[in-house]
């Protein structure tokens, strides 16, 4: 999963945050790859690319002054927070 370089630059120097972010995103990515949308998949793309675009859009909405206020923990929280929305989206055929 590609994370905007701006966010990586914030949390990257902190080894604990970097490891946490990498581990969390890896687990979420594994889940996304192993599940598929069964209802209207042509209209409900919630794959890796969708998450990457959602994260980039969230960052794009932040003004320059707001970006200056982001801390390494904020960057980690943003990177990880956009992903659970997708993992809650799939509805199985038996549900």
Secondary structure, 3 states (H helix, E strand, C coil): CCCCHHHHHHHCCCHHHHHHHHHHHHHHHHHHHHCCCCCCCCCCCCCHHHHHHHHHHHHHHCCHHHHHHCCHHHHHHHHHHCCHHHHCCCCCCCC
